Amino acid sequence: MQEPSSVPPKPKSPRKIAFCITDLDNGGAERALLQLVTRLDRTRWTPRVYCLSKPGELVAEFEQHGIEVKCRTRSRRFDPTIISWLTKDLREFEPDIIQGFLFHGNIASRLAGARAKIPIKIAGHRVAERGRRWHLKIDRLTSRWVDHHVCVSQGVADFITQQLSLDPQHVSVIPNGVTETTSSSTTLSDQTHSIRAEFQLAPETLIVLAAGRLHPQKGFSDLLNAFRIVRDNHSGFHLLIAGEGPQKQELETQIRDLKLEDCVTLIGYRSDLSTLMQQVDLFVLSSLWEGMPNVVLQAMECGLPVVTTEVEGVPDVIESNLHGVVVPIGAVPELAAACTEILSDPKLAEQLGRNAQNHVREHFTWAKTASMYEHLYECLISDQMYNNAR
């Protein structure tokens, strides 16, 4: 993005800004929106959040921070009347900016924003959507109503710039972050829950954690094939895979076929990932595509060594063999070798974890992310004021 020579002065009253998201369940994108909106300078901005689904569990957290949330109460995630509903409310609210989050939030915000004549419409791209080509087609057809695109990583920016034929000056990269004060400082003696006791693991067992929706995107089939190789070289480990999804039965069958029942457990959805991360020895991401994997940032902030495929967002965060180990996407032998090396070398594991923690705490905080968004908003408003004055 080509920035203006100066940003506008602080307004006499806060500028209104609307955010539109598909739902407010407890997911990565939803949490990211919460982290952003609650950190905005309220002397400069008055935010309102629009949710296209029934109220999710994060609504209360927004409201605790004094942020108004308006939810669509119908059961369907997206129906034709949503655009009219959102347009009507936007005309009443009259924000300077509307920003979309997730696919449905992006489409609704640009269509309703255009009808309501919102001056600045921003699309938020959080993944290189390689699995749903029809999403890209609709994005392409409606991108004329978008003034600027924000991507969570350079990989996502490159992907959508090419796929949507965008001018790179209309695309910005603003990464996810970690919280400035987290439970990662909690010592194990302070914790009341032991995952070793929960899963009956011996004190000397090294615990490996993977987390994500049980979906082909996450590459868990590759992960299981890799850990069949790891088992041949290192017997003292146990792999925990946290998450639910459509691939659960297929993965359970694969675990049985590979005879990994004694060293791999699918543990279902967990809301206590931070607690788990404080008690494990290695985190692994085996995804085939991503945007900016929050779980990798979270693991790094907890001081864990990380082995990850080279998906979108990872090169922005990890220099391989310094902050973690990065392997090619789908490369099962390389994934197995990296995990085996770290499990076999405690000094290497400790050094990678320490480097990762220092790196994200210095460069990837939600406070910095919010500051980058505020600067972008101010630049876009300044550009608009300049263009209107011409």
ZIGIFEN-V838415 format. One record per helix or strand. SS is the DSSP state (helix for helix, strand for strand). FROM is the first residue (numbers start at 1). TO is the last residue. If there is no record, write none. Layout:
{{SS;FROM;TO} {SS;FROM;TO}}
This chain:
{{strand;15;21} {helix;28;37} {strand;45;51} {helix;59;64} {strand;68;71} {helix;81;93} {strand;97;101} {helix;102;115} {strand;120;125} {strand;127;127} {helix;133;145} {strand;148;151} {helix;154;163} {helix;168;170} {strand;171;173} {strand;178;178} {helix;183;185} {helix;188;190} {helix;195;198} {strand;206;211} {helix;216;218} {helix;220;233} {strand;237;242} {helix;248;257} {strand;264;268} {helix;273;277} {strand;282;285} {strand;291;291} {helix;294;301} {strand;306;309} {helix;314;317} {strand;320;320} {strand;324;327} {helix;332;344} {helix;346;363} {strand;365;365} {helix;366;389}}
